[in-house]
């Protein structure tokens, strides 16, 4: 697993909590409706099989909330909504004194599939 991006001030312990397979994490779908601030985050990539042009890469977004909970998931829509927040707020998103809160939202696609996004509160 390779860290491809870090956001906010990430300590060694936090980096471990967000990337170690054995670390306790909750999926974003497990905290739908939760309101929180993001202390720090990272994006990782992991080759899951194949080689060269045939390899498949799994991209994972992990974050630590202001109350120390570690959230992680591989949803593309969750990553895109996080990147939209970064584009809007930049590093301010991780400054807890700014009180920028987000929530996890489940929405239904036209095809009837549930997808998870992060939205500003």
C-alpha positions, 0 to 999 in steps of 0.5 A, a space after each residue: 500500500 502506498 500513500 499518494 496524498 496526505 491532508 492536514 497535519 498527520 502524525 506517525 501514529 495517525 498515519 498508521 491508524 489510517 493505513 494499517 490493515 489491522 487498525 480499527 476503522 469504520 466504513 463510511 456507510 457505517 456512519 451515515 448521518 454522523 456530523 464531524 470535523 476532519 482532523 486529517 486524511 490520506 489517500 492510498 493505492 494498493 495493487 490488488 492483482 495483475 501486472 503492467 497494464 493489466 494491474 488493478 489498483 484499489 484507491 482508499 480514502 481514510 480520515 480521522 475525525 475530530 473525536 479520533 474515529 478512523 473512517 475509510 472506504 474505497 468509494 469513488 463518489 466519496 473520494 470525489 466529494 472529499 476532493 470537492 471539499 479540499 478544492 473549496 476549503 484547502 487546509 482550512 478543512 483540517 483546522 478544527 478551530 474553523 468548525 467546518 463540519 461535514 456529514 456522510 450522506 447516502 443517496 440513491 442512483 437512477 439505477 437504484 444503487 446506493 452511493 456515499 458522499 461527504 457534504 458540508 453541514 
